[in-house]
Amino acid sequence: MIRRNTLLNSGLALAAVALAGCSSFPFFGGDDNKPGPLPEFRARNSASVLWQHALGNTGPGFAPVLVGGSVFAASADGSVLSLDLESGRVNWRVSAGTALSAGAGSDGEIVVVGTAKGAVHAFDATGKALWQARVSSEILAPPRVAEGVVAVWSGDGRVFGFQAKTGERKWVYQRGTPALTLRSHASGVTHRGGLFTGSAGGKLVAMDMASGAVGWEASIATPKGATELERIADVTSTPVADDRQICAVAFQGRLACFDILRGTMVWSREISSHAGLSADARALYVTDDKGNLHALDKSTGASIWKQDKLAKRRPSAPQLAGDHLAVIDAEGYLHLLDRTDGALIGRLALDGNASVGQPAIVADGVLVLSSKGTLTRLRTQ
């Protein structure tokens, strides 16, 4: 179903019936939406499964968070749990007492989840319930915890800041939203006391995490086109930051990097993505809306390489995986790429399901949550 203000999607899956005539819309891999064949490659590396844990029913808003030696996760039935990173053993599991729509967010001391009715539930590091709060609409993205503040994204475009210890509301950020937007499960990134988040309409906003004060706002994309569908230009993935710059990418927009303090644009490229990006010291890596993977020079935006062999497999956003890059395709295959030239160098079949968002970085590999609810720790070197 398509409704005003939000396009419902499944991994940005739009309502296929309503958009069946939009053959150029990039969410569909073909007339039957079936992934293309697995590409041939010369194996130079292998990945191995260290452990797996069945979380139960999850979705795009349930990406796990890694803090120190613990993995915090949640599932739609209300379960909230902590697992040991090394063994996959469950440290504790509690129930929020209600169905959940997003989570978990954590700094290691507090674990926060949210519901479709806008309820925020917080637990301490042992699973004991701390407090509850409420936002103005459904919670679609994992909350972010930093600087003693819990940031929560509501489906109506607002960002709420709560005091981490008490649940007292500290601030609310709100800006106008376009008539039609994509249903986004992206939160934001915190860095040196700042909270950086994208929004509908192609904006990147820098806020003070403690006070919610806006430091600067910049445009990543300018909505354009003859119809509201064509004018969608939303930031639907989490930005990446370092000490000098913050970078983000918009659907039907561009990828742009900005000075992290002043918000002035450093460079931009005409690349559209709803999947997301990652970065190392040298390059930015992004999956575009046609399924191609790109490596761009982090300082200038110049192309380093492009990999198109996975385009018909609908890959996830890339993630750093040891010395390599990892993506998960629509049928649950892990693909490893050489960061230097983008060559395919390894492959491993997982549980047959696409990943829930971008894999998470682990020291020697990645952590992957599938749409079936299987949480897997993988070693990739």
N, C-alpha and C positions, 0 to 999 in steps of 0.2 A: 504494500500500500504506500502511495505517496501522499503526504499530507503537507499542508502549508507550513513553512518554516523548517521542515525537516524531511530529508529523503531517507527512508528506512533502508538499511543495507545489511548484508551479511558479509563481514570483512569488506565493508563498503559495498555489499551486494545490494543493489537497488532492486526495487520491486520489478521483477523481470516481465511480468505481464503488462504492467503499465508502460514500460519502456521498450517493449518488444520491437517497436518500429524504429528505435534509435540505434541502428546498427553501428554507427560510428562512435557511440558512447563507449568508453574504454573499459568498463567493468566486465565485459563478456569476452570469453576467449574464442568465440566462434558461434555459428548458428545454433549448435547444440551445447555450447558452454563446456565442452569436454576438453581437458588439457591435451596439448600436443604430445607427440612421442618423446621419450627420453633421449636426449642428444648423446651421441657417442663422444668419448673423451679418453685421454690417456691417463690412467690412474697413477698418481705420484704420491698420494697420501690416503690415509684411511681414518675413519672415525669409529669410536667404540662407545657403547652405552655403559655408563658406570652404575646408574640406578634409574628406576622408574617408580612413579607413584600415581595411583588413580585418584584424582581429586573429585570426580563426578562432573555433573553438568557445569560448564563454564561458558565463556563467550569473550568477545573482544575487549571488554572492560576488566578482565580478570588476569592481566599479566602479573606474574609473580615478581616480588622484589627481593633482592639479595642484600643483606646487611651483615658484614663480617662473616661469620661462619654459619649464619642461619638464612633460610629461605622462608619468606612469609607469603602465604597464598590463601585464597578463598574460593568458594564455589557457590553456585546459584542457590543451593538448598539451605544456605545460611552457615555452612561450616567455615571456620577460620582456623588456620593452623600454622605451626612453625615446624620446619624440618631441618635436620642437620645437613649442611651442604655436602659434607664428605661421604656420609653413609646413606643419606636419604631417609634415615629413621625419623619418625614423628616425635618431636619434642613435646608438643601438646596440641590438642584439638579441642575447640569449644564451639558452641552454636550461638549465633547472634539472635536466635529465636524468631527469625523472619527470613523470607527469601531476599537474596542480595542481587544487585545489578552491577556492582563494581567493587574492586579491591584486589589485593590489599596494598595499602600504603604504609610505610614504616620507616623510622629512623633507628630501629633496634630497641627503643624504649617504649614506643607506643605503636599499636597496629590499628589501622582505621579502614573501615569498609562502608559501603553505601547501598541504598535501596532505590527501587524505581519510584517510590513515593517521597524521595528526598530526605530520608532519615540517615543520619550519620552515626555509626556505632564505633566506639573506641575501646581498645583493650590494652592492658599493660603487657610487659615483656613475658609474663607467665600465662597470659590468656585470661586474666581477671578483668571483668567489665569495669570500665572507668567512667564513661559518660555517654550521653546521647545528645544529638543536636539535630537541627533540621535546616534544609535549604529549600529554595523556591520551586524546584522541580526534580525530575529523575536524575540520578547520578550515573553517568556513563563511563567515567574514567577513574582509574585508581587515584585516590588522594595522594598528595605530596606532603611529607613531613620534614621540616627543617627550621632551624632558628627558633625552636619552641613554638612553632605555628603549624597548623594543619591547613593546607589549601585544598579546597574541594570545588570541582567543576560541576555545575548543574546544566541540564540539557537546554535551558533557555538562554545560555550564553553568559551567565554570571560566574564569577569566581569568588568564593567565600573564604575568609581566613578565620580560624578558630584557635583559641589558646589551647596548646597541646595538653596542659595539665588539667584544665577545668572544663573545656568545651565552650567557654564563653566566646561569643562572636566578637572579633576584633575589627574586621573590615569587610566590605563587599565591593567588588569591581564589577561594573556593568557598562556595556556599550550597546548601541543599536545593532541589530542583526538584519541581514537582507531578508527578502520575502521567502527565499528558498535556500536552504543550506543542506550540507551533507551531515549525516548523523556521525559525529566524531567521538572516538573513544580515547583521544589523546589528552594527556594532562600537560604539564610543563616541566621545565628543568630549573633547578636552583643552583646558583653559583655565587660565591662570595657575598652572601646576604641578599642577592637578588632573585626574583622569580620571573622567568621568561616564558611566555605562553603565546601560542598562535590563536587566531580567532576566525570566525566566519567573516567573509569579505576580504580575506588576505592580509590581515594585520598581524604584526608581531609587537607585543607589549612587554616592556620591562617595568617591573614593580619592585618596591621594597617589601621583602617578605614579612618583616615585622609590622609595618604600618599599612601596607596596601597602597602607599602613595605611588603614582605613576611617574617613573623617571623619564621615559620616552616611549613613543609609539612610531612604528615605521610600516610602510606598505611593502609587502612582498609581491602582491598581485593586484591588479586593477580589474574589477569585474567588467566584462565587455561581451557584446553579442546581442542578437536580436530578440532572444527569448530569455526568460528567467533561468532556464536550465543551462543555457550557454553562458550566463553571467555568474554561475557558481564559481567562486575562486576562494576556497576555504583552505586554511592550514589545518590538516587533519592528522598530523604526526608531531611527535615531540621534537623541539629544536635540539641542537647540539652546541655546546659552549666550551671555550677554553678561556685563558686569562686575557686574550686580546679581542676575540670576536665571538659573535653568536650567529649561527646559521640556521635557516629554516626553509622549508619548501612548501609550495601551495599547489593544490589541484587546479588545473586549468590556469596556471600562473607561472611562477618561476622559482628558482632556487637563488637565495640571496644571503650574503653575509654582511653583518653590520659591526661597527665598533661597539664593543660591549658596554663602554661607559657613556658614549655620546649618542649612539644610535645612528650615526652617519653610515651610509652604505659604502662598503669596501668594494664589492663586485656583485654581479648577478648574472645568471644564465637562464635562458628560456627552456626550462625543464619542468614538466608537470608531473606531480606525484601525489598519490594518496596513501602510499605505503610508508615512506619515511627514509631516513638516512642515518649514517654513522660516520665517525671520523677517527683518524689517527693523527700523528704529528705532521704527516705529509699531505694527506688527501682527505676529501669527502667522498663517501660512497652512497649512491642513491639508486633506488629502483623507480624507473619512470612509470607513467600510467599505461604504457604498452608492454611492460614486463622486461624492458632492457635495463641492464645494470651499467652504471657509469662510475668512473673514478675521475674526480676533478681536483686540480691543484688547489690546495687549501688557501693559498695566498692570492691567487689570480683568477681562479675559476676555469683555467685552461684545461682542456680534455687530456687525460692521461691514457685512458682506454675505455672501450665500450664492449660489453658482452651481450650479444643478442640471442645466444643459443637456448636460453631459458625463457624467452619471451612468451611462448605458447604454453608454458608450464605455470604461469601466474605466480612468480616468486614473491616471497615476503620482502620486507625491507632487509638490507644486508646488515650483518653484525660482525664485529671483529671476533675471530675465533682462533686464539693463539696467534700464530704467524699468518693466518689465512683469513678469508671472509666466509661467512656461512649464510645461506638462505634456505628457507623451507618452501617447497612448491605446494601446489593445490592438492596433490596426492600424498603429502607427508614425506617426501624424499628430502633428506638433507643434502645440499650440494656445497662442496668446498671450492673456493676460487683462490687463485694466486693473487695476492694484493698487488704484485708488481705489474702484471700484464692482463689480469682478468681471466686467465685460462682456467678451465674446469680441471680440477685435479683429484677430486674424490666425491664419493656418493654413498649414502646409507639410507635404506628404507626404514622408516619409523612405524607409526601405527596406522598409516594409510589416510590420515586426515591432515588438513592444512593447519598451520600454526595459528595461535591466538596472538596476533600482533608480531612484533619483532622479537627474535630470540634475545635472551639476556646474556651479558658477558660474564664468564667465569674464567678464572686464571688460566686454565689449560683447555678451554673450550667454550661451550654455550649451554644455556638452560632453555629448554623448549617446552611450551605448553601447547598441546594440540586442541583442536576444537572438540575432540572427544573427551577432553579433560585429563589426558595423560601428561604428567609432568616428567620430563626426561633430562637427566644430566648427561652430557656428551663430552668425551675427550676428543679433541681434534688434532692433537700433536703427540 
